[in-house]
Structure formats: structure tokens, C-alpha cells
Amino acid sequence: MNINGAGSMEQMRMMHRYGAGNGNGNMEMRNIMQQLPEDSRNSIRDQLKSLSPDQRKAAVSQITQLDFSNMGTEDLQSSISNIINSVQTETSNSYFSDNLFNIVV
């Protein structure tokens, strides 16, 4: 891939962000994102950016397990948002319970 223009640089960043081409099977994430309209993709990207690297890895792992072949774009976007929210909630609950344990002990 030629990285001469801003568009190709952005494409390269997206490939890196979603793990495309590194053997992790995350090319599926790219395929899923391409099924969504641009505004939905941007919204999901923003949600993923707000996650820690571990949260993002967990979310992408779950998202790539979706069978999106029978989903409309609204269902797909809703499913992805639910996954991201659940990853955030799980991490928040884990952090709270770990710190509560440390306070009690």
C-alpha cells in the first residue's frame, strides 16, 4: 500500500487499529464496519477510542463474533453499541469490586 496521501494514512491507521492483516482474524472487524453507514462507523470508532486497549481488544473480539449477515444496519449498530457498553460496564464493576475489596481489607 502506498502511503502518500492523507486518505491512505487514515486507511493504514484503521487497519492497524482493527488489527487487519496481522493474522488475528480482525479483518472481520473491517468487514463489519464497512457494512455500516459512515456516520455509524464514526460513532462506533469514537466509542472504541474511549476504551482502554484491553477493553477495546475485548470489544473487538466480541464484535467479530457477530453474525452480521442477517442483520440490518440498525440492528448491527445496536449490537455493537451493546457490546461496547457491556465491556465498559464489566470493567467498571470489576474495578469497583477490586477497589472495594482493598478498602475493606
Phi and psi restraints in degrees (range 20) as a CNS / XPLOR table:
assign (resid 1 and name C) (resid 2 and name N)
       (resid 2 and name CA) (resid 2 and name C) 1.0 -88.7 20.0 2
assign (resid 2 and name N) (resid 2 and name CA)
       (resid 2 and name C) (resid 3 and name N) 1.0 128.1 20.0 2
assign (resid 2 and name C) (resid 3 and name N)
       (resid 3 and name CA) (resid 3 and name C) 1.0 -110.8 20.0 2
assign (resid 3 and name N) (resid 3 and name CA)
       (resid 3 and name C) (resid 4 and name N) 1.0 64.9 20.0 2
assign (resid 3 and name C) (resid 4 and name N)
       (resid 4 and name CA) (resid 4 and name C) 1.0 -100.2 20.0 2
assign (resid 4 and name N) (resid 4 and name CA)
       (resid 4 and name C) (resid 5 and name N) 1.0 -32.7 20.0 2
assign (resid 4 and name C) (resid 5 and name N)
       (resid 5 and name CA) (resid 5 and name C) 1.0 -108.1 20.0 2
assign (resid 5 and name N) (resid 5 and name CA)
       (resid 5 and name C) (resid 6 and name N) 1.0 166.0 20.0 2
assign (resid 5 and name C) (resid 6 and name N)
       (resid 6 and name CA) (resid 6 and name C) 1.0 -62.4 20.0 2
assign (resid 6 and name N) (resid 6 and name CA)
       (resid 6 and name C) (resid 7 and name N) 1.0 -35.5 20.0 2
assign (resid 6 and name C) (resid 7 and name N)
       (resid 7 and name CA) (resid 7 and name C) 1.0 -63.8 20.0 2
assign (resid 7 and name N) (resid 7 and name CA)
       (resid 7 and name C) (resid 8 and name N) 1.0 -42.5 20.0 2
assign (resid 7 and name C) (resid 8 and name N)
       (resid 8 and name CA) (resid 8 and name C) 1.0 -71.1 20.0 2
assign (resid 8 and name N) (resid 8 and name CA)
       (resid 8 and name C) (resid 9 and name N) 1.0 -31.2 20.0 2
assign (resid 8 and name C) (resid 9 and name N)
       (resid 9 and name CA) (resid 9 and name C) 1.0 -66.2 20.0 2
assign (resid 9 and name N) (resid 9 and name CA)
       (resid 9 and name C) (resid 10 and name N) 1.0 -41.3 20.0 2
assign (resid 9 and name C) (resid 10 and name N)
       (resid 10 and name CA) (resid 10 and name C) 1.0 -63.3 20.0 2
assign (resid 10 and name N) (resid 10 and name CA)
       (resid 10 and name C) (resid 11 and name N) 1.0 -41.4 20.0 2
assign (resid 10 and name C) (resid 11 and name N)
       (resid 11 and name CA) (resid 11 and name C) 1.0 -61.4 20.0 2
assign (resid 11 and name N) (resid 11 and name CA)
       (resid 11 and name C) (resid 12 and name N) 1.0 -40.9 20.0 2
assign (resid 11 and name C) (resid 12 and name N)
       (resid 12 and name CA) (resid 12 and name C) 1.0 -63.8 20.0 2
assign (resid 12 and name N) (resid 12 and name CA)
       (resid 12 and name C) (resid 13 and name N) 1.0 -41.8 20.0 2
assign (resid 12 and name C) (resid 13 and name N)
       (resid 13 and name CA) (resid 13 and name C) 1.0 -63.0 20.0 2
assign (resid 13 and name N) (resid 13 and name CA)
       (resid 13 and name C) (resid 14 and name N) 1.0 -41.0 20.0 2
assign (resid 13 and name C) (resid 14 and name N)
       (resid 14 and name CA) (resid 14 and name C) 1.0 -64.9 20.0 2
assign (resid 14 and name N) (resid 14 and name CA)
       (resid 14 and name C) (resid 15 and name N) 1.0 -41.1 20.0 2
assign (resid 14 and name C) (resid 15 and name N)
       (resid 15 and name CA) (resid 15 and name C) 1.0 -62.2 20.0 2
assign (resid 15 and name N) (resid 15 and name CA)
       (resid 15 and name C) (resid 16 and name N) 1.0 -41.3 20.0 2
assign (resid 15 and name C) (resid 16 and name N)
       (resid 16 and name CA) (resid 16 and name C) 1.0 -67.3 20.0 2
assign (resid 16 and name N) (resid 16 and name CA)
       (resid 16 and name C) (resid 17 and name N) 1.0 -43.4 20.0 2
assign (resid 16 and name C) (resid 17 and name N)
       (resid 17 and name CA) (resid 17 and name C) 1.0 -60.1 20.0 2
assign (resid 17 and name N) (resid 17 and name CA)
       (resid 17 and name C) (resid 18 and name N) 1.0 -41.8 20.0 2
assign (resid 17 and name C) (resid 18 and name N)
       (resid 18 and name CA) (resid 18 and name C) 1.0 -96.7 20.0 2
assign (resid 18 and name N) (resid 18 and name CA)
       (resid 18 and name C) (resid 19 and name N) 1.0 6.1 20.0 2
assign (resid 18 and name C) (resid 19 and name N)
       (resid 19 and name CA) (resid 19 and name C) 1.0 76.8 20.0 2
assign (resid 19 and name N) (resid 19 and name CA)
       (resid 19 and name C) (resid 20 and name N) 1.0 16.2 20.0 2
assign (resid 19 and name C) (resid 20 and name N)
       (resid 20 and name CA) (resid 20 and name C) 1.0 -64.4 20.0 2
assign (resid 20 and name N) (resid 20 and name CA)
       (resid 20 and name C) (resid 21 and name N) 1.0 133.7 20.0 2
assign (resid 20 and name C) (resid 21 and name N)
       (resid 21 and name CA) (resid 21 and name C) 1.0 82.8 20.0 2
assign (resid 21 and name N) (resid 21 and name CA)
       (resid 21 and name C) (resid 22 and name N) 1.0 2.6 20.0 2
assign (resid 21 and name C) (resid 22 and name N)
       (resid 22 and name CA) (resid 22 and name C) 1.0 -103.8 20.0 2
assign (resid 22 and name N) (resid 22 and name CA)
       (resid 22 and name C) (resid 23 and name N) 1.0 13.0 20.0 2
assign (resid 22 and name C) (resid 23 and name N)
       (resid 23 and name CA) (resid 23 and name C) 1.0 82.8 20.0 2
assign (resid 23 and name N) (resid 23 and name CA)
       (resid 23 and name C) (resid 24 and name N) 1.0 2.6 20.0 2
assign (resid 23 and name C) (resid 24 and name N)
       (resid 24 and name CA) (resid 24 and name C) 1.0 -87.8 20.0 2
assign (resid 24 and name N) (resid 24 and name CA)
       (resid 24 and name C) (resid 25 and name N) 1.0 1.3 20.0 2
assign (resid 24 and name C) (resid 25 and name N)
       (resid 25 and name CA) (resid 25 and name C) 1.0 77.8 20.0 2
assign (resid 25 and name N) (resid 25 and name CA)
       (resid 25 and name C) (resid 26 and name N) 1.0 11.5 20.0 2
assign (resid 25 and name C) (resid 26 and name N)
       (resid 26 and name CA) (resid 26 and name C) 1.0 -86.1 20.0 2
assign (resid 26 and name N) (resid 26 and name CA)
       (resid 26 and name C) (resid 27 and name N) 1.0 9.3 20.0 2
assign (resid 26 and name C) (resid 27 and name N)
       (resid 27 and name CA) (resid 27 and name C) 1.0 -62.2 20.0 2
assign (resid 27 and name N) (resid 27 and name CA)
       (resid 27 and name C) (resid 28 and name N) 1.0 -26.7 20.0 2
assign (resid 27 and name C) (resid 28 and name N)
       (resid 28 and name CA) (resid 28 and name C) 1.0 -61.4 20.0 2
assign (resid 28 and name N) (resid 28 and name CA)
       (resid 28 and name C) (resid 29 and name N) 1.0 -36.0 20.0 2
assign (resid 28 and name C) (resid 29 and name N)
       (resid 29 and name CA) (resid 29 and name C) 1.0 -61.9 20.0 2
assign (resid 29 and name N) (resid 29 and name CA)
       (resid 29 and name C) (resid 30 and name N) 1.0 -42.1 20.0 2
assign (resid 29 and name C) (resid 30 and name N)
       (resid 30 and name CA) (resid 30 and name C) 1.0 -62.7 20.0 2
assign (resid 30 and name N) (resid 30 and name CA)
       (resid 30 and name C) (resid 31 and name N) 1.0 -43.4 20.0 2
assign (resid 30 and name C) (resid 31 and name N)
       (resid 31 and name CA) (resid 31 and name C) 1.0 -61.4 20.0 2
assign (resid 31 and name N) (resid 31 and name CA)
       (resid 31 and name C) (resid 32 and name N) 1.0 -41.2 20.0 2
assign (resid 31 and name C) (resid 32 and name N)
       (resid 32 and name CA) (resid 32 and name C) 1.0 -64.2 20.0 2
assign (resid 32 and name N) (resid 32 and name CA)
       (resid 32 and name C) (resid 33 and name N) 1.0 -46.3 20.0 2
assign (resid 32 and name C) (resid 33 and name N)
       (resid 33 and name CA) (resid 33 and name C) 1.0 -62.2 20.0 2
assign (resid 33 and name N) (resid 33 and name CA)
       (resid 33 and name C) (resid 34 and name N) 1.0 -33.9 20.0 2
assign (resid 33 and name C) (resid 34 and name N)
       (resid 34 and name CA) (resid 34 and name C) 1.0 -70.1 20.0 2
assign (resid 34 and name N) (resid 34 and name CA)
       (resid 34 and name C) (resid 35 and name N) 1.0 -16.8 20.0 2
assign (resid 34 and name C) (resid 35 and name N)
       (resid 35 and name CA) (resid 35 and name C) 1.0 -76.5 20.0 2
assign (resid 35 and name N) (resid 35 and name CA)
       (resid 35 and name C) (resid 36 and name N) 1.0 -14.5 20.0 2
assign (resid 35 and name C) (resid 36 and name N)
       (resid 36 and name CA) (resid 36 and name C) 1.0 -98.2 20.0 2
assign (resid 36 and name N) (resid 36 and name CA)
       (resid 36 and name C) (resid 37 and name N) 1.0 151.9 20.0 2
assign (resid 36 and name C) (resid 37 and name N)
       (resid 37 and name CA) (resid 37 and name C) 1.0 -65.6 20.0 2
assign (resid 37 and name N) (resid 37 and name CA)
       (resid 37 and name C) (resid 38 and name N) 1.0 158.9 20.0 2
assign (resid 37 and name C) (resid 38 and name N)
       (resid 38 and name CA) (resid 38 and name C) 1.0 -57.0 20.0 2
assign (resid 38 and name N) (resid 38 and name CA)
       (resid 38 and name C) (resid 39 and name N) 1.0 -41.9 20.0 2
assign (resid 38 and name C) (resid 39 and name N)
       (resid 39 and name CA) (resid 39 and name C) 1.0 -64.8 20.0 2
assign (resid 39 and name N) (resid 39 and name CA)
       (resid 39 and name C) (resid 40 and name N) 1.0 -35.7 20.0 2
assign (resid 39 and name C) (resid 40 and name N)
       (resid 40 and name CA) (resid 40 and name C) 1.0 -68.7 20.0 2
assign (resid 40 and name N) (resid 40 and name CA)
       (resid 40 and name C) (resid 41 and name N) 1.0 -41.6 20.0 2
assign (resid 40 and name C) (resid 41 and name N)
       (resid 41 and name CA) (resid 41 and name C) 1.0 -59.6 20.0 2
assign (resid 41 and name N) (resid 41 and name CA)
       (resid 41 and name C) (resid 42 and name N) 1.0 -44.6 20.0 2
assign (resid 41 and name C) (resid 42 and name N)
       (resid 42 and name CA) (resid 42 and name C) 1.0 -62.9 20.0 2
assign (resid 42 and name N) (resid 42 and name CA)
       (resid 42 and name C) (resid 43 and name N) 1.0 -40.7 20.0 2
assign (resid 42 and name C) (resid 43 and name N)
       (resid 43 and name CA) (resid 43 and name C) 1.0 -62.6 20.0 2
assign (resid 43 and name N) (resid 43 and name CA)
       (resid 43 and name C) (resid 44 and name N) 1.0 -45.5 20.0 2
assign (resid 43 and name C) (resid 44 and name N)
       (resid 44 and name CA) (resid 44 and name C) 1.0 -67.1 20.0 2
assign (resid 44 and name N) (resid 44 and name CA)
       (resid 44 and name C) (resid 45 and name N) 1.0 -40.2 20.0 2
assign (resid 44 and name C) (resid 45 and name N)
       (resid 45 and name CA) (resid 45 and name C) 1.0 -57.8 20.0 2
assign (resid 45 and name N) (resid 45 and name CA)
       (resid 45 and name C) (resid 46 and name N) 1.0 -44.2 20.0 2
assign (resid 45 and name C) (resid 46 and name N)
       (resid 46 and name CA) (resid 46 and name C) 1.0 -62.3 20.0 2
assign (resid 46 and name N) (resid 46 and name CA)
       (resid 46 and name C) (resid 47 and name N) 1.0 -41.4 20.0 2
assign (resid 46 and name C) (resid 47 and name N)
       (resid 47 and name CA) (resid 47 and name C) 1.0 -63.6 20.0 2
assign (resid 47 and name N) (resid 47 and name CA)
       (resid 47 and name C) (resid 48 and name N) 1.0 -42.5 20.0 2
assign (resid 47 and name C) (resid 48 and name N)
       (resid 48 and name CA) (resid 48 and name C) 1.0 -67.1 20.0 2
assign (resid 48 and name N) (resid 48 and name CA)
       (resid 48 and name C) (resid 49 and name N) 1.0 -36.0 20.0 2
assign (resid 48 and name C) (resid 49 and name N)
       (resid 49 and name CA) (resid 49 and name C) 1.0 -63.8 20.0 2
assign (resid 49 and name N) (resid 49 and name CA)
       (resid 49 and name C) (resid 50 and name N) 1.0 -29.0 20.0 2
assign (resid 49 and name C) (resid 50 and name N)
       (resid 50 and name CA) (resid 50 and name C) 1.0 -76.4 20.0 2
assign (resid 50 and name N) (resid 50 and name CA)
       (resid 50 and name C) (resid 51 and name N) 1.0 -10.2 20.0 2
assign (resid 50 and name C) (resid 51 and name N)
       (resid 51 and name CA) (resid 51 and name C) 1.0 -87.5 20.0 2
assign (resid 51 and name N) (resid 51 and name CA)
       (resid 51 and name C) (resid 52 and name N) 1.0 155.2 20.0 2
assign (resid 51 and name C) (resid 52 and name N)
       (resid 52 and name CA) (resid 52 and name C) 1.0 -70.3 20.0 2
assign (resid 52 and name N) (resid 52 and name CA)
       (resid 52 and name C) (resid 53 and name N) 1.0 163.6 20.0 2
assign (resid 52 and name C) (resid 53 and name N)
       (resid 53 and name CA) (resid 53 and name C) 1.0 -56.2 20.0 2
assign (resid 53 and name N) (resid 53 and name CA)
       (resid 53 and name C) (resid 54 and name N) 1.0 -39.7 20.0 2
assign (resid 53 and name C) (resid 54 and name N)
       (resid 54 and name CA) (resid 54 and name C) 1.0 -68.0 20.0 2
assign (resid 54 and name N) (resid 54 and name CA)
       (resid 54 and name C) (resid 55 and name N) 1.0 -41.3 20.0 2
assign (resid 54 and name C) (resid 55 and name N)
       (resid 55 and name CA) (resid 55 and name C) 1.0 -63.7 20.0 2
assign (resid 55 and name N) (resid 55 and name CA)
       (resid 55 and name C) (resid 56 and name N) 1.0 -43.1 20.0 2
assign (resid 55 and name C) (resid 56 and name N)
       (resid 56 and name CA) (resid 56 and name C) 1.0 -62.3 20.0 2
assign (resid 56 and name N) (resid 56 and name CA)
       (resid 56 and name C) (resid 57 and name N) 1.0 -42.2 20.0 2
assign (resid 56 and name C) (resid 57 and name N)
       (resid 57 and name CA) (resid 57 and name C) 1.0 -62.0 20.0 2
assign (resid 57 and name N) (resid 57 and name CA)
       (resid 57 and name C) (resid 58 and name N) 1.0 -43.3 20.0 2
assign (resid 57 and name C) (resid 58 and name N)
       (resid 58 and name CA) (resid 58 and name C) 1.0 -64.9 20.0 2
assign (resid 58 and name N) (resid 58 and name CA)
       (resid 58 and name C) (resid 59 and name N) 1.0 -42.5 20.0 2
assign (resid 58 and name C) (resid 59 and name N)
       (resid 59 and name CA) (resid 59 and name C) 1.0 -65.0 20.0 2
assign (resid 59 and name N) (resid 59 and name CA)
       (resid 59 and name C) (resid 60 and name N) 1.0 -46.7 20.0 2
assign (resid 59 and name C) (resid 60 and name N)
       (resid 60 and name CA) (resid 60 and name C) 1.0 -62.2 20.0 2
assign (resid 60 and name N) (resid 60 and name CA)
       (resid 60 and name C) (resid 61 and name N) 1.0 -38.7 20.0 2
assign (resid 60 and name C) (resid 61 and name N)
       (resid 61 and name CA) (resid 61 and name C) 1.0 -60.1 20.0 2
assign (resid 61 and name N) (resid 61 and name CA)
       (resid 61 and name C) (resid 62 and name N) 1.0 -43.5 20.0 2
assign (resid 61 and name C) (resid 62 and name N)
       (resid 62 and name CA) (resid 62 and name C) 1.0 -71.5 20.0 2
assign (resid 62 and name N) (resid 62 and name CA)
       (resid 62 and name C) (resid 63 and name N) 1.0 -39.0 20.0 2
assign (resid 62 and name C) (resid 63 and name N)
       (resid 63 and name CA) (resid 63 and name C) 1.0 -63.1 20.0 2
assign (resid 63 and name N) (resid 63 and name CA)
       (resid 63 and name C) (resid 64 and name N) 1.0 -40.1 20.0 2
assign (resid 63 and name C) (resid 64 and name N)
       (resid 64 and name CA) (resid 64 and name C) 1.0 -70.2 20.0 2
assign (resid 64 and name N) (resid 64 and name CA)
       (resid 64 and name C) (resid 65 and name N) 1.0 -10.5 20.0 2
assign (resid 64 and name C) (resid 65 and name N)
       (resid 65 and name CA) (resid 65 and name C) 1.0 -86.8 20.0 2
assign (resid 65 and name N) (resid 65 and name CA)
       (resid 65 and name C) (resid 66 and name N) 1.0 -8.9 20.0 2
assign (resid 65 and name C) (resid 66 and name N)
       (resid 66 and name CA) (resid 66 and name C) 1.0 -65.8 20.0 2
assign (resid 66 and name N) (resid 66 and name CA)
       (resid 66 and name C) (resid 67 and name N) 1.0 139.6 20.0 2
assign (resid 66 and name C) (resid 67 and name N)
       (resid 67 and name CA) (resid 67 and name C) 1.0 -93.0 20.0 2
assign (resid 67 and name N) (resid 67 and name CA)
       (resid 67 and name C) (resid 68 and name N) 1.0 88.1 20.0 2
assign (resid 67 and name C) (resid 68 and name N)
       (resid 68 and name CA) (resid 68 and name C) 1.0 -84.9 20.0 2
assign (resid 68 and name N) (resid 68 and name CA)
       (resid 68 and name C) (resid 69 and name N) 1.0 -1.6 20.0 2
assign (resid 68 and name C) (resid 69 and name N)
       (resid 69 and name CA) (resid 69 and name C) 1.0 -64.5 20.0 2
assign (resid 69 and name N) (resid 69 and name CA)
       (resid 69 and name C) (resid 70 and name N) 1.0 -28.2 20.0 2
assign (resid 69 and name C) (resid 70 and name N)
       (resid 70 and name CA) (resid 70 and name C) 1.0 -106.3 20.0 2
assign (resid 70 and name N) (resid 70 and name CA)
       (resid 70 and name C) (resid 71 and name N) 1.0 12.6 20.0 2
assign (resid 70 and name C) (resid 71 and name N)
       (resid 71 and name CA) (resid 71 and name C) 1.0 -104.5 20.0 2
assign (resid 71 and name N) (resid 71 and name CA)
       (resid 71 and name C) (resid 72 and name N) 1.0 144.4 20.0 2
assign (resid 71 and name C) (resid 72 and name N)
       (resid 72 and name CA) (resid 72 and name C) 1.0 -79.9 20.0 2
assign (resid 72 and name N) (resid 72 and name CA)
       (resid 72 and name C) (resid 73 and name N) 1.0 170.2 20.0 2
assign (resid 72 and name C) (resid 73 and name N)
       (resid 73 and name CA) (resid 73 and name C) 1.0 -64.1 20.0 2
assign (resid 73 and name N) (resid 73 and name CA)
       (resid 73 and name C) (resid 74 and name N) 1.0 -36.5 20.0 2
assign (resid 73 and name C) (resid 74 and name N)
       (resid 74 and name CA) (resid 74 and name C) 1.0 -66.3 20.0 2
assign (resid 74 and name N) (resid 74 and name CA)
       (resid 74 and name C) (resid 75 and name N) 1.0 -42.2 20.0 2
assign (resid 74 and name C) (resid 75 and name N)
       (resid 75 and name CA) (resid 75 and name C) 1.0 -65.0 20.0 2
assign (resid 75 and name N) (resid 75 and name CA)
       (resid 75 and name C) (resid 76 and name N) 1.0 -41.0 20.0 2
assign (resid 75 and name C) (resid 76 and name N)
       (resid 76 and name CA) (resid 76 and name C) 1.0 -64.2 20.0 2
assign (resid 76 and name N) (resid 76 and name CA)
       (resid 76 and name C) (resid 77 and name N) 1.0 -47.1 20.0 2
assign (resid 76 and name C) (resid 77 and name N)
       (resid 77 and name CA) (resid 77 and name C) 1.0 -62.4 20.0 2
assign (resid 77 and name N) (resid 77 and name CA)
       (resid 77 and name C) (resid 78 and name N) 1.0 -41.4 20.0 2
assign (resid 77 and name C) (resid 78 and name N)
       (resid 78 and name CA) (resid 78 and name C) 1.0 -63.0 20.0 2
assign (resid 78 and name N) (resid 78 and name CA)
       (resid 78 and name C) (resid 79 and name N) 1.0 -43.4 20.0 2
assign (resid 78 and name C) (resid 79 and name N)
       (resid 79 and name CA) (resid 79 and name C) 1.0 -62.7 20.0 2
assign (resid 79 and name N) (resid 79 and name CA)
       (resid 79 and name C) (resid 80 and name N) 1.0 -43.3 20.0 2
assign (resid 79 and name C) (resid 80 and name N)
       (resid 80 and name CA) (resid 80 and name C) 1.0 -64.8 20.0 2
assign (resid 80 and name N) (resid 80 and name CA)
       (resid 80 and name C) (resid 81 and name N) 1.0 -44.5 20.0 2
assign (resid 80 and name C) (resid 81 and name N)
       (resid 81 and name CA) (resid 81 and name C) 1.0 -62.3 20.0 2
assign (resid 81 and name N) (resid 81 and name CA)
       (resid 81 and name C) (resid 82 and name N) 1.0 -39.8 20.0 2
assign (resid 81 and name C) (resid 82 and name N)
       (resid 82 and name CA) (resid 82 and name C) 1.0 -62.2 20.0 2
assign (resid 82 and name N) (resid 82 and name CA)
       (resid 82 and name C) (resid 83 and name N) 1.0 -40.8 20.0 2
assign (resid 82 and name C) (resid 83 and name N)
       (resid 83 and name CA) (resid 83 and name C) 1.0 -63.7 20.0 2
assign (resid 83 and name N) (resid 83 and name CA)
       (resid 83 and name C) (resid 84 and name N) 1.0 -47.2 20.0 2
assign (resid 83 and name C) (resid 84 and name N)
       (resid 84 and name CA) (resid 84 and name C) 1.0 -61.1 20.0 2
assign (resid 84 and name N) (resid 84 and name CA)
       (resid 84 and name C) (resid 85 and name N) 1.0 -44.1 20.0 2
assign (resid 84 and name C) (resid 85 and name N)
       (resid 85 and name CA) (resid 85 and name C) 1.0 -63.2 20.0 2
assign (resid 85 and name N) (resid 85 and name CA)
       (resid 85 and name C) (resid 86 and name N) 1.0 -39.5 20.0 2
assign (resid 85 and name C) (resid 86 and name N)
       (resid 86 and name CA) (resid 86 and name C) 1.0 -67.9 20.0 2
assign (resid 86 and name N) (resid 86 and name CA)
       (resid 86 and name C) (resid 87 and name N) 1.0 -36.5 20.0 2
assign (resid 86 and name C) (resid 87 and name N)
       (resid 87 and name CA) (resid 87 and name C) 1.0 -65.3 20.0 2
assign (resid 87 and name N) (resid 87 and name CA)
       (resid 87 and name C) (resid 88 and name N) 1.0 -42.1 20.0 2
assign (resid 87 and name C) (resid 88 and name N)
       (resid 88 and name CA) (resid 88 and name C) 1.0 -63.6 20.0 2
assign (resid 88 and name N) (resid 88 and name CA)
       (resid 88 and name C) (resid 89 and name N) 1.0 -42.8 20.0 2
assign (resid 88 and name C) (resid 89 and name N)
       (resid 89 and name CA) (resid 89 and name C) 1.0 -66.2 20.0 2
assign (resid 89 and name N) (resid 89 and name CA)
       (resid 89 and name C) (resid 90 and name N) 1.0 -44.7 20.0 2
assign (resid 89 and name C) (resid 90 and name N)
       (resid 90 and name CA) (resid 90 and name C) 1.0 -59.1 20.0 2
assign (resid 90 and name N) (resid 90 and name CA)
       (resid 90 and name C) (resid 91 and name N) 1.0 -44.4 20.0 2
assign (resid 90 and name C) (resid 91 and name N)
       (resid 91 and name CA) (resid 91 and name C) 1.0 -67.2 20.0 2
assign (resid 91 and name N) (resid 91 and name CA)
       (resid 91 and name C) (resid 92 and name N) 1.0 -41.6 20.0 2
assign (resid 91 and name C) (resid 92 and name N)
       (resid 92 and name CA) (resid 92 and name C) 1.0 -63.2 20.0 2
assign (resid 92 and name N) (resid 92 and name CA)
       (resid 92 and name C) (resid 93 and name N) 1.0 -44.5 20.0 2
assign (resid 92 and name C) (resid 93 and name N)
       (resid 93 and name CA) (resid 93 and name C) 1.0 -64.8 20.0 2
assign (resid 93 and name N) (resid 93 and name CA)
       (resid 93 and name C) (resid 94 and name N) 1.0 -39.8 20.0 2
assign (resid 93 and name C) (resid 94 and name N)
       (resid 94 and name CA) (resid 94 and name C) 1.0 -64.7 20.0 2
assign (resid 94 and name N) (resid 94 and name CA)
       (resid 94 and name C) (resid 95 and name N) 1.0 -43.7 20.0 2
assign (resid 94 and name C) (resid 95 and name N)
       (resid 95 and name CA) (resid 95 and name C) 1.0 -62.0 20.0 2
assign (resid 95 and name N) (resid 95 and name CA)
       (resid 95 and name C) (resid 96 and name N) 1.0 -45.0 20.0 2
assign (resid 95 and name C) (resid 96 and name N)
       (resid 96 and name CA) (resid 96 and name C) 1.0 -62.8 20.0 2
assign (resid 96 and name N) (resid 96 and name CA)
       (resid 96 and name C) (resid 97 and name N) 1.0 -47.6 20.0 2
assign (resid 96 and name C) (resid 97 and name N)
       (resid 97 and name CA) (resid 97 and name C) 1.0 -68.6 20.0 2
assign (resid 97 and name N) (resid 97 and name CA)
       (resid 97 and name C) (resid 98 and name N) 1.0 -35.6 20.0 2
assign (resid 97 and name C) (resid 98 and name N)
       (resid 98 and name CA) (resid 98 and name C) 1.0 -64.6 20.0 2
assign (resid 98 and name N) (resid 98 and name CA)
       (resid 98 and name C) (resid 99 and name N) 1.0 -43.9 20.0 2
assign (resid 98 and name C) (resid 99 and name N)
       (resid 99 and name CA) (resid 99 and name C) 1.0 -72.5 20.0 2
assign (resid 99 and name N) (resid 99 and name CA)
       (resid 99 and name C) (resid 100 and name N) 1.0 -34.0 20.0 2
assign (resid 99 and name C) (resid 100 and name N)
       (resid 100 and name CA) (resid 100 and name C) 1.0 -63.4 20.0 2
assign (resid 100 and name N) (resid 100 and name CA)
       (resid 100 and name C) (resid 101 and name N) 1.0 -41.5 20.0 2
assign (resid 100 and name C) (resid 101 and name N)
       (resid 101 and name CA) (resid 101 and name C) 1.0 -60.7 20.0 2
assign (resid 101 and name N) (resid 101 and name CA)
       (resid 101 and name C) (resid 102 and name N) 1.0 -42.9 20.0 2
assign (resid 101 and name C) (resid 102 and name N)
       (resid 102 and name CA) (resid 102 and name C) 1.0 -65.9 20.0 2
assign (resid 102 and name N) (resid 102 and name CA)
       (resid 102 and name C) (resid 103 and name N) 1.0 -33.1 20.0 2
assign (resid 102 and name C) (resid 103 and name N)
       (resid 103 and name CA) (resid 103 and name C) 1.0 -71.3 20.0 2
assign (resid 103 and name N) (resid 103 and name CA)
       (resid 103 and name C) (resid 104 and name N) 1.0 -41.0 20.0 2
assign (resid 103 and name C) (resid 104 and name N)
       (resid 104 and name CA) (resid 104 and name C) 1.0 -69.2 20.0 2
assign (resid 104 and name N) (resid 104 and name CA)
       (resid 104 and name C) (resid 105 and name N) 1.0 -38.2 20.0 2
